[in-house]
Amino acid sequence: MTTDSPSIVLCRWFLAFLLLVFGANGILRFLPVPQLPPRAEAFRRALSETGYMTPLWKAVEFLGAVLLLLNLWVPFALVLLAPVLVNIFCFHLFLARKGLPLAAALLGCEGILAWRHRDAFAALFGA
């Protein structure tokens, strides 16, 4: 196993820490809910009212973050987190612009880590 550069480790930890905190918050609710624009709040409320979507997505965030922190199955964690991170980015791009820089940083870290582990994804893009 090759040793990751400090920048890759920092990127992995940054992504993992934020997803761990926000994933745990979605389950335990220890941070206040921020004020959102009306359409963003309607979307958040709709997901919450399903009764399963928010806990599912937060559990996926939390699991992916734990795997990244422990440096276990990192390619699997990245695949697991990709749709979550794309949704977070699109939510902030289209509904709540205030969080867009952080969402872009998270998606950027996902991309950097995916590039670092690109060999693990080669079979997905083969003929």
Salt bridges, closest charged atoms under 4 A:
ASP4 OD1 - ARG116 NE 2.57
GLU41 OE2 - ARG44 NH2 2.49
GLU41 OE2 - ARG45 NE 3.90
GLU61 OE2 - LYS58 NZ 3.41
